Structure formats: structure tokens, C-alpha cells
Amino acid sequence: MDAALARLLDLLERHGVGATYLTPFPRGGSLTGAARGEVARAWQALDVQGDAKGQLSGGNACFALARYEQAASLYRAVLDGDSLHLPAQFNLALACARLERFQEAVEGFTRVLQQEPSLAEAYYQRANAWDELGAPELALSGYAHAIELRPGYLQAFYNRGVVLARLGRHEEAVAEFSRAIALRPGLSNAYLNRGASLDELGQYEQALADYTTALEHNPDNTDALFNRARTFCYLGFSEEAIADYSEVLQQRPEDAEALNNRGLAYDALEEYELALQDYAAAVALRPDFAEALNNQGAAWECLGDDAAALAAYLAALAADPQSADAHFNAARRYSQQGDLEKSRAYLERALGLMPSLQGDAAQDEHLGWVLKLLQVRERRGQSGEDAV
């Protein structure tokens, strides 16, 4: 074997790339640092002209360096000489997936499975491509086949959980993430995702425990910190929520959602000035952040600045005309000012967007009258239609 090729093959194996079939890094990662430099130099020293083994290993080197088009060209060169070359077919399909040509990837993995139906990795990768194409049921079927062939297939359990959670099938998702955790107890993101599904199921204490465990395994898991803060806030543990959101913002200072949510926690503690600072910072990062603008209005109301409150509600509607909450709040402000016609218009729009707000309107000291006006107009309109 040529010394340059032997060197590259050794590096591909040593750095976990794969000398024949690729063993891709999670989430589309590629080699970095010294390993990247070693593989790049070994690839440059290699002459692959007309050599299928060199072309395949060169393709793997390019894949590991995130040069996916070049990798795909080398795999095609191998297939030009041998159309049934399984590693080249498999690796080409992976390169297509990295290039976001997911339909080509599905077709490529299907050809691989026609030749080798026991290749669990091909089922798994095809399932990933189907998921990207918006075919979750096909993806779930693919993960099931992969697990049937390889019962300890951690990534297939994990990804199946992700797809199930996205479909709102959270009890099933919890079971999948639990299986992933049983296989690798230190997998931080499995706890994060199981916590998110537990949250959706209303099992908040268990969700908090999972977010905390995720952070124990990976203190830099900012998403787990964010989710724990949000659940703390929902449960009324505002001080704990503020502490977590503050840590999130140390790691992600431009996280407008964290700023807005910390503002809500300050609001719950009646720290309205601090809440306004956070809402303003969130809006500075995202000028069209309607929720933060609406929250800003509520905080101004609590401080007794009704003009600033109304201005914030109207700014929220300029950012998002479909904000039912902002329409409702603007209706309240106008009703308190005695402008019943404007109040009626905003309330009508709010109820059209979110009919469940009718109960809140009925209980509001000022909007109750406006709601009755709307109901009278509606009855008159119906009577008119009946007369015709």
C-alpha cells in the first residue's frame, strides 16, 4: 500500500471518521484543531487518480473537513468504476444529507438497503433524512428498523424521542429518552429533552429534576438552564427563575427570550423597574418582539403610567397585529379613558383572535360594559339577517 494512503487511512480510523464506511460526527460536526490539520495534510499528499481505495479515503477525508461537494465527487468517481460499491453509495448519501439534498440522500440509502438490508446505520441515516423532509412517520419507522437490528442503538432511541416530542406524543417521547439514558446515563441532552416532554405532560417537579441532572452532566447546557428557569417561573418560584435566567444571560447575553422571561419573573415579585429594564433590553435586541412590548405595557400600568402603557400596547400591535393580548389590553386602556368606540374595536379584534378572552372581558370592571355593547350589536345583526 502507498505510504501516503496508509497514513491517511490510519488518521481516519484514529480520529473516528472511518476508513471505509463513514462514522459521522453528531449534529454535522467536522474535525477541528490538530486532527483537522493532520487529515488535511495527509489528503493533500495523496494521489487518488484512478485509485478507488484512494478516492474513497479521500472522500472520507473531505467529508471530515466539511468539504462535502468534493467528497461527493470522489464517491461518484468510485461508483463510476463500480456502481455497487456499498461504502461509496452509503458515504455519498451521507454527503448529500450534509449538503441538505435530503431526497437524494433517501434515494441513496434506499439503494444501499436494497443490497444490504441488515445495515442498521443506513436505516438510521435514512430516517434522519426523512425527518428533514417532513415525513416523521417514515422517520419513526426507520428508527424502529435500526433499533430492531441494533437493540442498543442510542442515537436511534434519542432521535425517535425528538420526533415523537415534535408530534406531541410526549409520553412515548419520555419512554424513548429514558431508554437513551439507560444506555448512556451521562447524556445531558436526553435529560433536557425528557424534561421538556415532562413539562408538556404537566409533570413539573420531574421536569425540574431532569433539567438539574442535565446541568450536573453538562454545566454549559444553557438550554437546560433556560427550561428550568421557565418551569420555576411557571410554578411561582420567581427568585429561582431570576437566578437561572441571569446565568443564561451570562452565557447568551443577546437572548431576548431570556430577558423577556426574567422580566416576567421580576414582574411577579413586583419589581417593576427591573422588569421594564429587561423588557427594554429585549426590545432593543428584537424591535418587533410584540410579547415584550405587551409586557412592558403591563409593567407601566402597575407603575401608574397609563399613557406609557397604552403606547407600549399599540407598539406591540404594530409589531404583531395578530396579538390578541395586546388588542385586549389596548381595549382595556381605551375603556378606562372612556373611549368606548376604540375600546369596542380593539376588544372585537381580541375576541376574534382568542374567543377565550370573553370571560376575562366579562369580569373586567370597564370592559364588561363594552362586551355587552358588542353582544347587543351581534344580536341586532343576527335579527336583521333573520328578517331578510
N, C-alpha and C positions, 0 to 999 in steps of 0.2 A: 504494500500500500504506500502511496506517495506520502512523504513525511508531512507535507502541509495539510493534506486531508486528514491524516491520523491526528494531527494536532487539533484541528477544528472539531473532529468527532469527539475527542476527549473533552474539550471545553464544553461542547453541547451537552454531554452527559453530566459533567461535573456541575454545571450551572442549572441543571434541571430543565433544559429546553427540549431534549430528546434528539437522538441521532437519526432515528427513522420516523416513527410517529411523533408528532409534536405533543408535548405536555404543557399546554398554555398556562400562563400565569393568570391568577384570578383577576376579574374585572379589567381585562385587556392590558394588564401591566406588561412592561418590557424590561430588559436588562438595564441596569444603571451602574454607575461608578466604574470600579476597576474591571468588573466582569464584562461590562459593555465594551470597554476598550480592548480587552483581550480577544473577545469574539470578533470585533470589527477588524482588528489587525490580522487575525488568522484567516478571516474571509477574504481580505484584500490580497493575501499571499497565495490564494488558491486559484488554480486554473481549472475551470469546470467545463471547458469546451468539449462537447460530445461525450461527457462522462456522466452517466445517470446518477451514480452514487455521489459524485461531487456536486451535481446540480441539486439533488435532494438536500444534502447537508448545507449547501449554500443557501437554499431556500429557507431552511430552518434558521440559519444564522440571520438572514434578512428579517425573518419573522420576529426573532428575538430582539432585533434592533428597531422594530416597528416600521420597517420598510416593506409594507405589505404588498404593494404593487410589484415590486421587484421579486419578492418571494413567490407571488402568484405566477409570474412569468417563468421562473425557474421550475416550478412544479409542472406547468404546462409543457415545458421542454421535456421533462421526464416522461409525461404522458404521450407526447408525440412519438416517442420511441416504444412505449409500452402502455397502451390505453387501459390496461387492467392493473396497473401498478397501484396497489392499495394505499400504501403510505402517502404517495403523491396525491391520490384522489382525496384522502382524508385531510391532508395538510392544505390542499388547495381550497377545500370547502371552509376550513378554518380561516384562511386568509380572506376569503370572500366575506365571511362574517365580520372580521375586523374592519373590512372596507365598507361595512353596512350594506352589502349586497346580499340581503338575507334570503331572498328567493333562490339565488344561485347556490347559496350555502345549503339550503334544504335539499335542493336537487342533487348536490354533490354528496351529501351524507346519505341520501337515499340510494345512490349508486353504490356507495361503499357497503351499505347494509344488504343490498341485493347479492353482493359477493360474499360478505362475511356477516351473517345475521346475528352472530353472537358477540359483536363488538359493542360493549356497553357504552363506551365513550362516544361512539357515533350516535347512539340513541340520545344520549345526554346533550351533545352539542346540537343535534337537530332540534331537540326540544327548546333549547335556548333561542335558536333562530326562529322557530315557530312563535315563541313568546314575543320576540321583537316584531314579528309580522302581525301581531294582534290576534293570534289564534291560541288562546290559553288552554282550551280543552285538548287540542293536539299536543301542546307542550306538556300538559299533565300526563297524557298517555305516554309520551316519550320518556318522561322521568320514571314512570312506573315500569316501563320495559328495562330501563337502565338499572333500576333497583332490583328487578327480578333476576337480572343477570349477575349483578354485583350487590348482594344484600347490605354491604357496609358502605354504600356509595354516598358519602357525606354530602357532597355538593348537590346531588340529585334530591336528597331529602330537603336540604336548605332551600334550593330554588323552587321545589314544589310548594314549600311553605309560603314563599314570597308570592307565587302566582295565586295560591288559594286565598291569601290575605287580600290581594288586589281584587279578587272576585267577591269579597265579603264573606267568605266561608271561614270564619275565624276559629271556630272550634277545631276544624280539620287542620288549619294552619298551625295552631298551638301544638297539635299532636306531631306534626312534621318537625317543627323546631325542637320539640322535646327529643325526638329521635336523633336529630343532629347533635344536640347537646350530650346525649348519651354516648355518641360516638366520639365527640371531642368536647369535654366539659369546659375547656377554656375558650370556646369560640364566642367572643364578645357580642358579635352582631346577631348570633342566634338568640341570645338573651334579649337584646334590643328588640328584635322583631317579634319574639314571643310576647314581650311586654306590650308592644303596640297592639297585638291582637287581643291580649287580655284586657287592655284598656277598652277596646271596642266592645268587648263582652261585658263591660261593667265590673270587671274583677280588678278594682283599682289597687288594692293592697298588694295583690300578687304581681301586678304590673310594676309597682314601685320596687318590689323586691328584685324583679328581673333587671330593671334599669340599674339598680345599685350593683347587682352582680356583674352586669356588663361593664360597669366602670371599674370594678375591682380587677377584672381581667384586662381591661384596657382603659387606663385613666384618661386617654386622649379621645375617647369615643364621645365626641361632642353631641352627636345625635341622641345618645342615651341620656346625657345631661339635660338636653333640651326637653326630651319627652318626660323625664322625671319632674322637671320644673313645671311643665304643663299640667301633669297629673296632680302635683302638690297644689297648684293654683285651683284646680277643679275641686279638690277636697277641702279647700279653705285654709290650707297651710301656706299662708301668703309669705311669711318670713323665709320659710324654706325655699319657696319658689323664687323669691328675690335672690337668695344666695346662689341658687343653681343658674338662674339666668345671668347673673353677674359674671359667673365663671364662664358661661358660654360666650359672653361678650368679650372676655379677655382673650379667648381663642378665635372668635369671629366677630371683630368689632363692627363689621358692617352688616350684621344680621338684623335686618329691620323687624323681622317677626319677633325675635327675642326682645328687642327694645319695646315693641308694642305690648308684648305679653308681660314684661316686667312692669310696664306702666299700669296694666290692669291689676297686678298684684299690689302696687303702691296705692292704687285707687281703693282696693278692698281694705287697706289699712288707713284710709282717709288721708293719705299723704299726697294731696292733690298737686302740689307744686312739683314734687318729684315725678309724679305721673306725667304731668304736662311736659317736663323736660324730656322724658323718654319718648312720648308721642311726637314731639317736635323733632327729635333726633331721627326717629323712624321715617317721618315725612321728608326730612332733608335727604335721606338716602333713597326714598321712593316717593316722589312728589304725588303719585297717583294712588297712594296707599289709603283707600277710602275708609277701611276699618279704623286705622289710626286717627284719621281726621274726625271720624264719628266719635271715637273715644275721647278725643281732645274736647269736643263739644260737651260731652257729659261731664268732664272734669271742670270745665269753665262754669257749667251750671252749678256744680257743687260749691264753687268759689263765689257764686253770686254774680258772675259777669255774663248776663243773658245775651248781650249783643255779640260778645266773642263766641258764645255757644252757638248762636244761630249762624254766624259766619262760618264756623267750623262744619256745621251740618250741611250748609249749602256747598262748601268746598268739597265735602265728601261726595255729594251728589254730582258735582262737576267731574269728579274723578271716576265715579261709578254710578250712572243714572239708574242702575238696577238694584241699588242698596235699599232694601225695604226698611232697615233700621234707621237710616238717615232720613228717608221720607217721613217715617213715623215721628222721629224727633223734631224735624222741621215743623211738622203739623202741630206738635205739642207747643213749640215756641210761638207759632203764629196764633194758636188758640189763646194762649196766655196773654198775648198782646191785644186780643180782641179782633184780630183779622180773620173772621170766620171763613171768608171765601178762599183765602190762600190755605188756611188750615184744612178746609174740606178737600181742596185739590190734592194736597200732599197726602192726606190720610187715605183718600180714594186710591191713590197710586200705591201706597204702602200695603193696603189690604189686597190690591190686585196682585202684588208680588208675593205677599205672605198672608193668606187669609187667617192664619192662626193668631195674628196680632189683634184680631177683633176683640178678644177677651181683654187684652191689655187696654185697648181704647175704651171699652165699656167701664172699666174700673178707674180710668183717669178722670180727675175732677173736672178738667176742662174739655178733654176730647170726648167725654160721654155725650155732651150736647151736640158736638159735630157729628158723631156717629149716628145719633138719632136723626139729624138732618139728612144724612146720606141714606138712611133706611127709608125715610119718608119719600125722598126723591125716587128711590128704587121702586117702592110700592106704586107711586104715581105712574112711573114708566111702564110697569107691568100692566096696570089698569088700562093705560092708553093702548097698549098692544092688544089687550083682550077686546077692547071696544071696536078696534079695527076689524 
